Amino acid sequence: MSKRTIEKKILLPFLLVVILPILASGLSSYWTVSNAYQQQMFLATEQTIDSWFSIQERIRGYRDDGRINNDDYEELLGELQVEVGDLQPLTPISAEQEVRPDGWTRLDDTLIGKQHWVYVVTDPFTSIQYEYPIELSVWTEAMQEVQKYTVLVVIIASIIAVQLTIILSHHIAKPIRKLAEFCRSIGEGGTTLPPEHVYQGRRDEIEILGESLKEMIESLEQKNDSLKQMKDFQERLLNGTLLGIYTITLDGQILLKNEKWKRIETSVPTFQDKVDRWLKDPHQESEVQEQWQLESTNGRKDLLVKKVPLEDSEGSIVALLCTVEDITSVKRIETKIETINRLTSLGRLSAQIAHEIRNPLAGMKTTSQVLKKRLTLDEKERQLFNMIETEIDRLNKTITKMLVFSRPREANREIVAFMDVFRESNRLIEQARRSKGISVIERIDPAVTVYIDRDHLKQILLNVLINATKAVDAGGRMEVKAYDNGPYTFVEVTDNGSGITKEDLPKLFDPFFTTDTKGTGLGLAVVQQLVLQNDGEVKVESNPGEGTTFTLIFLRNEGKEVGAENSND
């Protein structure tokens, strides 16, 4: 809409309403004066012709009484020929011409603004008919002279009327245009109240319109505030949920992606690509749920994804709703429960086996010792008895470990200085480490603390350090790191030994599993059991030929279990 359209729509009708009466009045006045001028011309002509006949009759009387002769009479008649209104003189009507009645007769013509009249009169003394033609025009100088003031008044009145109409139309159109611009701004998202000076004090419909718009805007602002609050609440609800939510139309337009989804998308580089491929499946008629295991920036993640088709009112699928839940912690807890159940079953079995074997072993060792004292044995036979006792002692130690594994002591947790416990454990394997020339790099923060059973921590570190010492070749290297990260303490033991194959990693903490021909396979099983008993977590990373890293995670202070939190990375 152009700027002056409203003014034009108001101006043109107003001009017609105002100017047409003025023009009609002026034309009516001009026509009235023109008719009066015509009647005046008719009357003047009639009077002149009557005077002409009277003078002619008087001259004829002078001839009849002898005052003048015929020659003088003709001469006087010739001089008496008069012209009315500077037009042609009276013309006698011949016998051949059409006989017209006396008086004024209008001749047919097609000229606009001009009229041709003829005045027929009969000489009362000679009975000869004369005609006198006359042309009347509304545009004659005489008429213009008579009507000039009327025309001037009409022109002045028209100019004033036009000016007043323009002022009036502007006065009406300006607030309407302002209110229209204000309504346009509302359509573009503005909510500013209309300027009150535009309509206040007018006492007309525009003031009513302005007040109505003001009330409408105030109502809209209240509704907008309510909608904004509802939208903010929905956004907080969507962003606060544990599920990642993603909605996309069939043509690929993204409708929604909450913060949880964005965090998973950022931490798992391949996640969004896999989702996009998954959503392109042509079979979208029903709900589908899958479990994915993907690599993230913080390790492997277990994700539960689900897609649901969204239908319109006609039942046609128009979009897809996809949700994702990070179930890494749930899987970790399930694994812990499974491990605990498996270890518990193995512990019971180990306890039964240990009891069944330990007593016969004690009898066998006693018998061997008695026979060795009573019999006369040579050196070779005595060595055989010593070997029997040595193997019995070795079996007894294995059974003792099995009993420890099957019935671990209850954890008496407290805040322990990690450095102190590490030094105690390190002293116990110092001789074995030195014998192989293994160097140890310590990167331990002295302020690091652990919320754990002190004896359990000592046994955990001892078993891990022994395992690393056995894995490292002569002249190898070990590195021990301990640091705080939030509410947790991380302990990393790294060696540059032979490493562990991918096939052996899942079985590493299984009881009796070992790659050491002299080992029992219970050391790491005990480590895992004691770590779990203290609400901790143990992880292993290894590359064959490069080395292995054991990561132990414990609470710094009393709190929730490690790994029980929901990962938001």
C-alpha positions as a Python dict, from the first residue, in 0.01 Angstrom:
ca = {
    (1, 'M'): (0, 0, 0),
    (2, 'S'): (149, 337, -109),
    (3, 'K'): (180, 627, 132),
    (4, 'R'): (-96, 844, -27),
    (5, 'T'): (-351, 577, -116),
    (6, 'I'): (-566, 644, 190),
    (7, 'E'): (-558, 1020, 130),
    (8, 'K'): (-657, 970, -235),
    (9, 'K'): (-946, 749, -137),
    (10, 'I'): (-1070, 1019, 102),
    (11, 'L'): (-975, 1321, -114),
    (12, 'L'): (-1150, 1227, -440),
    (13, 'P'): (-1498, 1168, -294),
    (14, 'F'): (-1467, 1483, -81),
    (15, 'L'): (-1369, 1689, -386),
    (16, 'L'): (-1665, 1556, -579),
    (17, 'V'): (-1902, 1624, -292),
    (18, 'V'): (-1774, 1980, -241),
    (19, 'I'): (-1690, 2099, -593),
    (20, 'L'): (-1993, 1955, -774),
    (21, 'P'): (-2242, 2170, -576),
    (22, 'I'): (-2023, 2476, -632),
    (23, 'L'): (-2002, 2407, -1003),
    (24, 'A'): (-2373, 2330, -1020),
    (25, 'S'): (-2452, 2655, -837),
    (26, 'G'): (-2220, 2852, -1066),
    (27, 'L'): (-2366, 2694, -1381),
    (28, 'S'): (-2719, 2752, -1254),
    (29, 'S'): (-2637, 3116, -1183),
    (30, 'Y'): (-2471, 3154, -1524),
    (31, 'W'): (-2773, 2995, -1693),
    (32, 'T'): (-3018, 3218, -1509),
    (33, 'V'): (-2827, 3531, -1601),
    (34, 'S'): (-2795, 3406, -1960),
    (35, 'N'): (-3174, 3364, -1983),
    (36, 'A'): (-3227, 3709, -1832),
    (37, 'Y'): (-2984, 3854, -2084),
    (38, 'Q'): (-3174, 3678, -2365),
    (39, 'Q'): (-3506, 3816, -2247),
    (40, 'Q'): (-3352, 4161, -2223),
    (41, 'M'): (-3222, 4131, -2581),
    (42, 'F'): (-3566, 4016, -2700),
    (43, 'L'): (-3737, 4308, -2526),
    (44, 'A'): (-3488, 4564, -2654),
    (45, 'T'): (-3527, 4434, -3009),
    (46, 'E'): (-3908, 4446, -2989),
    (47, 'Q'): (-3902, 4798, -2850),
    (48, 'T'): (-3663, 4918, -3120),
    (49, 'I'): (-3874, 4763, -3399),
    (50, 'D'): (-4193, 4911, -3250),
    (51, 'S'): (-4023, 5251, -3237),
    (52, 'W'): (-3917, 5205, -3599),
    (53, 'F'): (-4274, 5138, -3709),
    (54, 'S'): (-4401, 5438, -3509),
    (55, 'I'): (-4146, 5674, -3668),
    (56, 'Q'): (-4223, 5528, -4011),
    (57, 'E'): (-4592, 5592, -3953),
    (58, 'R'): (-4518, 5950, -3849),
    (59, 'I'): (-4310, 6011, -4167),
    (60, 'R'): (-4586, 5863, -4373),
    (61, 'G'): (-4829, 6107, -4206),
    (62, 'Y'): (-4598, 6393, -4301),
    (63, 'R'): (-4616, 6276, -4664),
    (64, 'D'): (-4991, 6236, -4662),
    (65, 'D'): (-5054, 6589, -4523),
    (66, 'G'): (-4806, 6731, -4773),
    (67, 'R'): (-4538, 6835, -4538),
    (68, 'I'): (-4288, 6635, -4742),
    (69, 'N'): (-4289, 6503, -5097),
    (70, 'N'): (-4235, 6149, -5209),
    (71, 'D'): (-3865, 6194, -5270),
    (72, 'D'): (-3812, 6323, -4919),
    (73, 'Y'): (-4030, 6043, -4791),
    (74, 'E'): (-3813, 5778, -4962),
    (75, 'E'): (-3500, 5949, -4843),
    (76, 'L'): (-3622, 5958, -4485),
    (77, 'L'): (-3726, 5594, -4503),
    (78, 'G'): (-3380, 5505, -4624),
    (79, 'E'): (-3227, 5688, -4334),
    (80, 'L'): (-3473, 5523, -4099),
    (81, 'Q'): (-3330, 5178, -4171),
    (82, 'V'): (-3194, 5086, -3829),
    (83, 'E'): (-2982, 4801, -3710),
    (84, 'V'): (-3080, 4635, -3386),
    (85, 'G'): (-2782, 4530, -3174),
    (86, 'D'): (-2545, 4612, -3456),
    (87, 'L'): (-2703, 4336, -3667),
    (88, 'Q'): (-2856, 4334, -4012),
    (89, 'P'): (-3163, 4555, -4074),
    (90, 'L'): (-3526, 4432, -4100),
    (91, 'T'): (-3582, 4221, -4407),
    (92, 'P'): (-3926, 4201, -4577),
    (93, 'I'): (-4057, 3847, -4619),
    (94, 'S'): (-4129, 3767, -4984),
    (95, 'A'): (-4438, 3587, -5093),
    (96, 'E'): (-4242, 3279, -5182),
    (97, 'Q'): (-4108, 3241, -4825),
    (98, 'E'): (-4276, 3036, -4554),
    (99, 'V'): (-4534, 3232, -4364),
    (100, 'R'): (-4445, 3250, -3994),
    (101, 'P'): (-4656, 3388, -3712),
    (102, 'D'): (-4546, 3711, -3553),
    (103, 'G'): (-4308, 3675, -3260),
    (104, 'W'): (-3983, 3498, -3182),
    (105, 'T'): (-3900, 3169, -3348),
    (106, 'R'): (-3589, 2960, -3270),
    (107, 'L'): (-3416, 2811, -3565),
    (108, 'D'): (-3273, 2458, -3545),
    (109, 'D'): (-2896, 2449, -3499),
    (110, 'T'): (-2630, 2216, -3361),
    (111, 'L'): (-2389, 2467, -3221),
    (112, 'I'): (-2338, 2432, -2845),
    (113, 'G'): (-2357, 2760, -2657),
    (114, 'K'): (-2517, 2947, -2953),
    (115, 'Q'): (-2885, 3006, -3040),
    (116, 'H'): (-3031, 3147, -3366),
    (117, 'W'): (-3363, 3331, -3333),
    (118, 'V'): (-3574, 3522, -3583),
    (119, 'Y'): (-3828, 3791, -3488),
    (120, 'V'): (-4126, 3812, -3728),
    (121, 'V'): (-4340, 4125, -3719),
    (122, 'T'): (-4618, 4261, -3944),
    (123, 'D'): (-4623, 4627, -4033),
    (124, 'P'): (-4956, 4745, -3890),
    (125, 'F'): (-4987, 5006, -4162),
    (126, 'T'): (-4878, 4809, -4469),
    (127, 'S'): (-4944, 4454, -4352),
    (128, 'I'): (-4597, 4358, -4479),
    (129, 'Q'): (-4417, 4095, -4274),
    (130, 'Y'): (-4060, 4159, -4170),
    (131, 'E'): (-3808, 3927, -4010),
    (132, 'Y'): (-3519, 4018, -3790),
    (133, 'P'): (-3259, 3738, -3720),
    (134, 'I'): (-3055, 3743, -3404),
    (135, 'E'): (-2775, 3519, -3272),
    (136, 'L'): (-2736, 3470, -2897),
    (137, 'S'): (-2425, 3311, -2738),
    (138, 'V'): (-2345, 3233, -2375),
    (139, 'W'): (-1982, 3324, -2444),
    (140, 'T'): (-2033, 3673, -2582),
    (141, 'E'): (-1827, 3956, -2441),
    (142, 'A'): (-2143, 4104, -2296),
    (143, 'M'): (-2222, 3779, -2116),
    (144, 'Q'): (-1863, 3747, -1998),
    (145, 'E'): (-1877, 4099, -1867),
    (146, 'V'): (-2199, 4027, -1682),
    (147, 'Q'): (-2083, 3686, -1547),
    (148, 'K'): (-1717, 3758, -1468),
    (149, 'Y'): (-1782, 3807, -1098),
    (150, 'T'): (-1990, 3491, -1081),
    (151, 'V'): (-1708, 3292, -1248),
    (152, 'L'): (-1454, 3454, -1018),
    (153, 'V'): (-1655, 3360, -710),
    (154, 'V'): (-1694, 3002, -836),
    (155, 'I'): (-1317, 2971, -900),
    (156, 'I'): (-1225, 3116, -560),
    (157, 'A'): (-1482, 2894, -387),
    (158, 'S'): (-1347, 2589, -573),
    (159, 'I'): (-988, 2666, -473),
    (160, 'I'): (-1089, 2713, -111),
    (161, 'A'): (-1295, 2395, -123),
    (162, 'V'): (-1000, 2198, -267),
    (163, 'Q'): (-763, 2330, 0),
    (164, 'L'): (-1009, 2256, 279),
    (165, 'T'): (-1071, 1910, 135),
    (166, 'I'): (-698, 1836, 122),
    (167, 'I'): (-653, 1956, 482),
    (168, 'L'): (-954, 1757, 597),
    (169, 'S'): (-849, 1440, 414),
    (170, 'H'): (-497, 1472, 556),
    (171, 'H'): (-642, 1525, 902),
    (172, 'I'): (-845, 1205, 864),
    (173, 'A'): (-588, 999, 672),
    (174, 'K'): (-282, 1076, 886),
    (175, 'P'): (-399, 895, 1202),
    (176, 'I'): (-541, 612, 991),
    (177, 'R'): (-205, 579, 814),
    (178, 'K'): (-23, 584, 1149),
    (179, 'L'): (-253, 318, 1287),
    (180, 'A'): (-211, 115, 965),
    (181, 'E'): (168, 135, 997),
    (182, 'F'): (133, 30, 1358),
    (183, 'C'): (-80, -270, 1256),
    (184, 'R'): (186, -361, 997),
    (185, 'S'): (452, -348, 1268),
    (186, 'I'): (240, -588, 1475),
    (187, 'G'): (236, -827, 1179),
    (188, 'E'): (616, -807, 1169),
    (189, 'G'): (644, -896, 1537),
    (190, 'G'): (633, -556, 1710),
    (191, 'T'): (423, -509, 2024),
    (192, 'T'): (479, -139, 2102),
    (193, 'L'): (160, 41, 2199),
    (194, 'P'): (17, 282, 1934),
    (195, 'P'): (116, 651, 1981),
    (196, 'E'): (-162, 805, 2189),
    (197, 'H'): (-124, 1156, 2044),
    (198, 'V'): (-244, 1017, 1711),
    (199, 'Y'): (-596, 942, 1830),
    (200, 'Q'): (-654, 1086, 2178),
    (201, 'G'): (-886, 1384, 2201),
    (202, 'R'): (-1042, 1334, 1857),
    (203, 'R'): (-1376, 1215, 1993),
    (204, 'D'): (-1452, 1016, 1678),
    (205, 'E'): (-1422, 666, 1537),
    (206, 'I'): (-1044, 699, 1504),
    (207, 'E'): (-1014, 746, 1880),
    (208, 'I'): (-1232, 438, 1928),
    (209, 'L'): (-1011, 246, 1682),
    (210, 'G'): (-693, 361, 1858),
    (211, 'E'): (-825, 261, 2201),
    (212, 'S'): (-935, -76, 2061),
    (213, 'L'): (-588, -133, 1915),
    (214, 'K'): (-432, -38, 2248),
    (215, 'E'): (-651, -289, 2432),
    (216, 'M'): (-573, -552, 2167),
    (217, 'I'): (-196, -499, 2207),
    (218, 'E'): (-216, -518, 2584),
    (219, 'S'): (-411, -843, 2549),
    (220, 'L'): (-159, -973, 2294),
    (221, 'E'): (131, -885, 2524),
    (222, 'Q'): (-31, -1079, 2807),
    (223, 'K'): (-87, -1378, 2579),
    (224, 'N'): (267, -1349, 2440),
    (225, 'D'): (405, -1347, 2794),
    (226, 'S'): (201, -1657, 2873),
    (227, 'L'): (317, -1827, 2553),
    (228, 'K'): (678, -1729, 2624),
    (229, 'Q'): (658, -1870, 2974),
    (230, 'M'): (504, -2190, 2837),
    (231, 'K'): (771, -2209, 2566),
    (232, 'D'): (1050, -2152, 2821),
    (233, 'F'): (900, -2420, 3044),
    (234, 'Q'): (878, -2664, 2751),
    (235, 'E'): (1239, -2588, 2654),
    (236, 'R'): (1357, -2643, 3012),
    (237, 'L'): (1153, -2963, 3023),
    (238, 'L'): (1296, -3089, 2693),
    (239, 'N'): (1652, -2988, 2783),
    (240, 'G'): (1623, -3131, 3133),
    (241, 'T'): (1507, -3473, 3027),
    (242, 'L'): (1747, -3766, 3025),
    (243, 'L'): (1647, -3843, 2666),
    (244, 'G'): (1794, -3681, 2358),
    (245, 'I'): (1506, -3572, 2134),
    (246, 'Y'): (1528, -3512, 1759),
    (247, 'T'): (1238, -3440, 1522),
    (248, 'I'): (1272, -3415, 1144),
    (249, 'T'): (1025, -3394, 854),
    (250, 'L'): (1029, -3645, 571),
    (251, 'D'): (1191, -3386, 343),
    (252, 'G'): (1478, -3333, 587),
    (253, 'Q'): (1371, -3018, 775),
    (254, 'I'): (1484, -3032, 1139),
    (255, 'L'): (1202, -2932, 1375),
    (256, 'L'): (1361, -2999, 1715),
    (257, 'K'): (1695, -3094, 1864),
    (258, 'N'): (1728, -3064, 2244),
    (259, 'E'): (2047, -3006, 2445),
    (260, 'K'): (2089, -3370, 2545),
    (261, 'W'): (2089, -3473, 2179),
    (262, 'K'): (2343, -3199, 2095),
    (263, 'R'): (2578, -3316, 2373),
    (264, 'I'): (2567, -3676, 2249),
    (265, 'E'): (2613, -3555, 1891),
    (266, 'T'): (2922, -3360, 1998),
    (267, 'S'): (3080, -3635, 2207),
    (268, 'V'): (3007, -3918, 1959),
    (269, 'P'): (3140, -3810, 1616),
    (270, 'T'): (2969, -4088, 1417),
    (271, 'F'): (2634, -4065, 1594),
    (272, 'Q'): (2449, -3812, 1374),
    (273, 'D'): (2562, -3975, 1049),
    (274, 'K'): (2433, -4311, 1165),
    (275, 'V'): (2104, -4155, 1275),
    (276, 'D'): (2059, -3987, 935),
    (277, 'R'): (2117, -4317, 756),
    (278, 'W'): (1885, -4495, 997),
    (279, 'L'): (1605, -4242, 943),
    (280, 'K'): (1625, -4285, 563),
    (281, 'D'): (1487, -4637, 598),
    (282, 'P'): (1177, -4645, 369),
    (283, 'H'): (985, -4858, 620),
    (284, 'Q'): (870, -4595, 868),
    (285, 'E'): (522, -4722, 953),
    (286, 'S'): (599, -4849, 1303),
    (287, 'E'): (817, -4777, 1604),
    (288, 'V'): (1170, -4916, 1592),
    (289, 'Q'): (1417, -4949, 1881),
    (290, 'E'): (1784, -5043, 1863),
    (291, 'Q'): (2093, -5050, 2084),
    (292, 'W'): (2414, -4901, 1945),
    (293, 'Q'): (2766, -4916, 2079),
    (294, 'L'): (2975, -4625, 1943),
    (295, 'E'): (3313, -4474, 2020),
    (296, 'S'): (3304, -4131, 2187),
    (297, 'T'): (3566, -3881, 2293),
    (298, 'N'): (3549, -4038, 2643),
    (299, 'G'): (3545, -4404, 2541),
    (300, 'R'): (3282, -4642, 2424),
    (301, 'K'): (2916, -4551, 2479),
    (302, 'D'): (2605, -4769, 2481),
    (303, 'L'): (2306, -4586, 2330),
    (304, 'L'): (1941, -4687, 2316),
    (305, 'V'): (1778, -4519, 2013),
    (306, 'K'): (1414, -4520, 1914),
    (307, 'K'): (1223, -4369, 1623),
    (308, 'V'): (848, -4305, 1611),
    (309, 'P'): (652, -4187, 1301),
    (310, 'L'): (440, -3874, 1353),
    (311, 'E'): (110, -3852, 1167),
    (312, 'D'): (-113, -3558, 1070),
    (313, 'S'): (-488, -3540, 1119),
    (314, 'E'): (-544, -3748, 805),
    (315, 'G'): (-317, -4030, 923),
    (316, 'S'): (-31, -3956, 683),
    (317, 'I'): (324, -3972, 819),
    (318, 'V'): (474, -3621, 805),
    (319, 'A'): (771, -3641, 1042),
    (320, 'L'): (985, -3873, 1254),
    (321, 'L'): (1055, -3848, 1626),
    (322, 'C'): (1387, -3995, 1732),
    (323, 'T'): (1501, -4036, 2093),
    (324, 'V'): (1834, -4148, 2233),
    (325, 'E'): (1926, -4256, 2585),
    (326, 'D'): (2281, -4298, 2710),
    (327, 'I'): (2266, -4636, 2884),
    (328, 'T'): (2643, -4664, 2932),
    (329, 'S'): (2606, -4636, 3309),
    (330, 'V'): (2319, -4885, 3308),
    (331, 'K'): (2528, -5130, 3109),
    (332, 'R'): (2821, -5071, 3345),
    (333, 'I'): (2603, -5144, 3647),
    (334, 'E'): (2458, -5451, 3478),
    (335, 'T'): (2811, -5571, 3407),
    (336, 'K'): (2905, -5509, 3771),
    (337, 'I'): (2603, -5701, 3894),
    (338, 'E'): (2678, -5984, 3655),
    (339, 'T'): (3042, -5988, 3767),
    (340, 'I'): (2945, -5980, 4134),
    (341, 'N'): (2698, -6266, 4084),
    (342, 'R'): (2957, -6466, 3893),
    (343, 'L'): (3225, -6399, 4154),
    (344, 'T'): (2985, -6488, 4432),
    (345, 'S'): (2904, -6821, 4270),
    (346, 'L'): (3271, -6886, 4206),
    (347, 'G'): (3352, -6786, 4563),
    (348, 'R'): (3107, -7036, 4704),
    (349, 'L'): (3244, -7308, 4480),
    (350, 'S'): (3603, -7211, 4570),
    (351, 'A'): (3522, -7223, 4942),
    (352, 'Q'): (3375, -7570, 4908),
    (353, 'I'): (3671, -7693, 4705),
    (354, 'A'): (3922, -7534, 4947),
    (355, 'H'): (3763, -7704, 5248),
    (356, 'E'): (3753, -8038, 5068),
    (357, 'I'): (4122, -8014, 4967),
    (358, 'R'): (4278, -7837, 5266),
    (359, 'N'): (4216, -8107, 5526),
    (360, 'P'): (4357, -8394, 5314),
    (361, 'L'): (4658, -8173, 5231),
    (362, 'A'): (4725, -8119, 5603),
    (363, 'G'): (4710, -8496, 5661),
    (364, 'M'): (4937, -8560, 5365),
    (365, 'K'): (5197, -8310, 5488),
    (366, 'T'): (5188, -8455, 5843),
    (367, 'T'): (5227, -8809, 5709),
    (368, 'S'): (5518, -8702, 5490),
    (369, 'Q'): (5694, -8535, 5782),
    (370, 'V'): (5643, -8844, 6009),
    (371, 'L'): (5767, -9086, 5743),
    (372, 'K'): (6070, -8866, 5675),
    (373, 'K'): (6167, -8886, 6044),
    (374, 'R'): (6101, -9259, 6097),
    (375, 'L'): (6246, -9398, 5778),
    (376, 'T'): (6608, -9423, 5694),
    (377, 'L'): (6632, -9230, 5367),
    (378, 'D'): (6914, -9154, 5136),
    (379, 'E'): (6962, -8804, 4996),
    (380, 'K'): (6758, -8865, 4685),
    (381, 'E'): (6464, -9006, 4880),
    (382, 'R'): (6479, -8716, 5129),
    (383, 'Q'): (6461, -8468, 4836),
    (384, 'L'): (6148, -8644, 4712),
    (385, 'F'): (5979, -8599, 5052),
    (386, 'N'): (6088, -8232, 5056),
    (387, 'M'): (5934, -8184, 4710),
    (388, 'I'): (5609, -8334, 4837),
    (389, 'E'): (5600, -8087, 5128),
    (390, 'T'): (5689, -7795, 4902),
    (391, 'E'): (5406, -7872, 4658),
    (392, 'I'): (5168, -7921, 4950),
    (393, 'D'): (5267, -7572, 5079),
    (394, 'R'): (5214, -7425, 4731),
    (395, 'L'): (4871, -7583, 4706),
    (396, 'N'): (4795, -7455, 5055),
    (397, 'K'): (4880, -7100, 4950),
    (398, 'T'): (4654, -7132, 4647),
    (399, 'I'): (4374, -7260, 4870),
    (400, 'T'): (4433, -6966, 5108),
    (401, 'K'): (4393, -6725, 4814),
    (402, 'M'): (4078, -6907, 4714),
    (403, 'L'): (3941, -6864, 5066),
    (404, 'V'): (4030, -6494, 5061),
    (405, 'F'): (3859, -6465, 4721),
    (406, 'S'): (3552, -6652, 4841),
    (407, 'R'): (3516, -6469, 5175),
    (408, 'P'): (3665, -6117, 5144),
    (409, 'R'): (3673, -5913, 5459),
    (410, 'E'): (3408, -5643, 5490),
    (411, 'A'): (3536, -5306, 5373),
    (412, 'N'): (3601, -5059, 5655),
    (413, 'R'): (3626, -4746, 5442),
    (414, 'E'): (3794, -4426, 5548),
    (415, 'I'): (3979, -4135, 5387),
    (416, 'V'): (4330, -4263, 5317),
    (417, 'A'): (4639, -4076, 5194),
    (418, 'F'): (4723, -4258, 4871),
    (419, 'M'): (5096, -4182, 4882),
    (420, 'D'): (5142, -4365, 5214),
    (421, 'V'): (4968, -4684, 5099),
    (422, 'F'): (5152, -4682, 4766),
    (423, 'R'): (5493, -4665, 4935),
    (424, 'E'): (5404, -4959, 5162),
    (425, 'S'): (5295, -5171, 4864),
    (426, 'N'): (5592, -5062, 4655),
    (427, 'R'): (5842, -5177, 4922),
    (428, 'L'): (5704, -5533, 4906),
    (429, 'I'): (5793, -5573, 4536),
    (430, 'E'): (6103, -5352, 4536),
    (431, 'Q'): (6341, -5649, 4543),
    (432, 'A'): (6166, -5824, 4251),
    (433, 'R'): (6164, -5501, 4050),
    (434, 'R'): (6531, -5428, 4114),
    (435, 'S'): (6629, -5780, 4015),
    (436, 'K'): (6489, -5710, 3665),
    (437, 'G'): (6625, -5354, 3648),
    (438, 'I'): (6278, -5200, 3612),
    (439, 'S'): (6255, -4823, 3659),
    (440, 'V'): (5948, -4661, 3818),
    (441, 'I'): (5824, -4310, 3733),
    (442, 'E'): (5602, -4168, 4006),
    (443, 'R'): (5356, -3889, 3915),
    (444, 'I'): (5159, -3879, 4236),
    (445, 'D'): (5005, -3570, 4389),
    (446, 'P'): (5089, -3589, 4763),
    (447, 'A'): (4748, -3443, 4848),
    (448, 'V'): (4553, -3721, 4676),
    (449, 'T'): (4316, -3907, 4907),
    (450, 'V'): (4096, -4212, 4858),
    (451, 'Y'): (3779, -4315, 5039),
    (452, 'I'): (3854, -4690, 5077),
    (453, 'D'): (3949, -4972, 5312),
    (454, 'R'): (4321, -4919, 5370),
    (455, 'D'): (4412, -5290, 5366),
    (456, 'H'): (4203, -5344, 5054),
    (457, 'L'): (4384, -5059, 4876),
    (458, 'K'): (4719, -5206, 4976),
    (459, 'Q'): (4625, -5549, 4841),
    (460, 'I'): (4481, -5397, 4519),
    (461, 'L'): (4801, -5197, 4451),
    (462, 'L'): (5022, -5493, 4541),
    (463, 'N'): (4847, -5727, 4296),
    (464, 'V'): (4847, -5467, 4014),
    (465, 'L'): (5215, -5382, 4071),
    (466, 'I'): (5309, -5754, 4081),
    (467, 'N'): (5119, -5810, 3756),
    (468, 'A'): (5301, -5516, 3591),
    (469, 'T'): (5640, -5634, 3719),
    (470, 'K'): (5585, -5980, 3570),
    (471, 'A'): (5475, -5832, 3234),
    (472, 'V'): (5781, -5606, 3193),
    (473, 'D'): (6101, -5744, 3054),
    (474, 'A'): (6440, -5672, 3213),
    (475, 'G'): (6529, -5304, 3190),
    (476, 'G'): (6166, -5208, 3135),
    (477, 'R'): (5970, -4916, 3271),
    (478, 'M'): (5663, -4859, 3490),
    (479, 'E'): (5473, -4537, 3554),
    (480, 'V'): (5233, -4470, 3840),
    (481, 'K'): (5000, -4165, 3829),
    (482, 'A'): (4750, -4053, 4091),
    (483, 'Y'): (4537, -3739, 4063),
    (484, 'D'): (4202, -3593, 4160),
    (485, 'N'): (3927, -3518, 3907),
    (486, 'G'): (3613, -3377, 4060),
    (487, 'P'): (3481, -3610, 4331),
    (488, 'Y'): (3699, -3897, 4211),
    (489, 'T'): (4058, -4015, 4246),
    (490, 'F'): (4222, -4174, 3943),
    (491, 'V'): (4516, -4417, 3975),
    (492, 'E'): (4692, -4524, 3656),
    (493, 'V'): (4960, -4798, 3648),
    (494, 'T'): (5128, -4820, 3305),
    (495, 'D'): (5397, -5062, 3188),
    (496, 'N'): (5579, -5110, 2859),
    (497, 'G'): (5555, -5488, 2872),
    (498, 'S'): (5429, -5736, 2618),
    (499, 'G'): (5066, -5623, 2643),
    (500, 'I'): (4745, -5824, 2635),
    (501, 'T'): (4570, -5954, 2325),
    (502, 'K'): (4215, -5849, 2243),
    (503, 'E'): (4102, -6207, 2289),
    (504, 'D'): (4236, -6221, 2646),
    (505, 'L'): (4112, -5878, 2762),
    (506, 'P'): (3749, -5986, 2831),
    (507, 'K'): (3878, -6284, 3040),
    (508, 'L'): (4140, -6087, 3232),
    (509, 'F'): (3944, -6072, 3561),
    (510, 'D'): (3806, -6425, 3543),
    (511, 'P'): (3920, -6642, 3834),
    (512, 'F'): (4198, -6889, 3747),
    (513, 'F'): (4263, -6725, 3411),
    (514, 'T'): (4634, -6658, 3366),
    (515, 'T'): (4902, -6651, 3098),
    (516, 'D'): (5173, -6703, 3361),
    (517, 'T'): (5265, -7069, 3399),
    (518, 'K'): (5355, -7009, 3765),
    (519, 'G'): (5046, -6798, 3846),
    (520, 'T'): (4715, -6899, 4003),
    (521, 'G'): (4491, -6664, 3805),
    (522, 'L'): (4334, -6519, 4118),
    (523, 'G'): (4530, -6195, 4161),
    (524, 'L'): (4330, -5974, 3920),
    (525, 'A'): (4005, -6146, 4016),
    (526, 'V'): (4074, -6039, 4377),
    (527, 'V'): (4157, -5686, 4252),
    (528, 'Q'): (3823, -5656, 4075),
    (529, 'Q'): (3635, -5797, 4373),
    (530, 'L'): (3797, -5556, 4621),
    (531, 'V'): (3749, -5257, 4387),
    (532, 'L'): (3379, -5336, 4350),
    (533, 'Q'): (3350, -5392, 4724),
    (534, 'N'): (3475, -5034, 4774),
    (535, 'D'): (3233, -4888, 4513),
    (536, 'G'): (3514, -4830, 4265),
    (537, 'E'): (3585, -4915, 3904),
    (538, 'V'): (3879, -5078, 3724),
    (539, 'K'): (3959, -5040, 3354),
    (540, 'V'): (4228, -5194, 3136),
    (541, 'E'): (4372, -5065, 2809),
    (542, 'S'): (4639, -5267, 2630),
    (543, 'N'): (4808, -5295, 2294),
    (544, 'P'): (5011, -5610, 2227),
    (545, 'G'): (5380, -5526, 2210),
    (546, 'E'): (5334, -5175, 2353),
    (547, 'G'): (5217, -5222, 2711),
    (548, 'T'): (4920, -5207, 2942),
    (549, 'T'): (4748, -4942, 3157),
    (550, 'F'): (4535, -5029, 3461),
    (551, 'T'): (4305, -4743, 3567),
    (552, 'L'): (4153, -4752, 3915),
    (553, 'I'): (3875, -4505, 3997),
    (554, 'F'): (3770, -4440, 4358),
    (555, 'L'): (3577, -4178, 4548),
    (556, 'R'): (3781, -3905, 4714),
    (557, 'N'): (3527, -3873, 4992),
    (558, 'E'): (3218, -4053, 5105),
    (559, 'G'): (2954, -4027, 4831),
    (560, 'K'): (2776, -4211, 4553),
    (561, 'E'): (2916, -4513, 4373),
    (562, 'V'): (3165, -4457, 4093),
    (563, 'G'): (3002, -4498, 3751),
    (564, 'A'): (2646, -4474, 3887),
    (565, 'E'): (2604, -4121, 3752),
    (566, 'N'): (2445, -4069, 3415),
    (567, 'S'): (2702, -3969, 3157),
    (568, 'N'): (2613, -3647, 2977),
    (569, 'D'): (2918, -3628, 2757),
}
